[in-house]
Amino acid sequence: MSINALPRKNKTPSAHIIPQIFAALAGGAIIFFLLSGAFTFAFNFYYSGRIYPGVSTAGNDLSGLTVDQAALLLSQQIAYPLNGRIVFQEGGSNWAVAPHELGFVFDAQSSARAAYETGRKGGPLARLLGQARAWRSGINLAPLMIYDERVAYGVDLFQVVESKLVGYADIP
């Protein structure tokens, strides 16, 4: 009995490896985009109607709150228009006036709405980058104020300042 060996074709390994590399890269890219899309969808679904993590206003963390909950928290925490002071200076004299006396009031609802819209405005890439930035390093928004000109124009600033100076200085 004799065994006849067929001649073997000499195939170089590089002929088969290049398509395998492309297939592995394409498969990896497809898996990456599918997992990224699934994570993004799940994240947005979980935070539907709620403020994204890492978003705060005037140092008050609003992560996971609804707009109404955030507005309530902010209205309880931010008291600048009532307790803050705006200081006027003339020469060597200083006069402090509460912001609400000049028509400045804090708008908690608009501040909460601005926090909710963080990561929800712009195109898909802008939204994704906003969400990632808030989650990674946090975004602290400034509180939004309303300036009511009717109050400001109805205020005689000189009278307000003068009433605070009774007994402190002589104003002609």
Secondary structure, 3 states (H helix, E strand, C coil): CCCCCCCCCCCCHHHHHHHHHHHHHHHHHHHHHHHHHHHHHHHHHHCCCCCCCCEEECCEECCCCCHHHHHHHHHHHCCHHHHCCEEEEECCEEEEECHHHHCEEECHHHHHHHHHHCCCCCCHHHHHHHHHHHHHHCEEECCCEEECHHHHHHCCHHHHHHHHHCCCCCCC
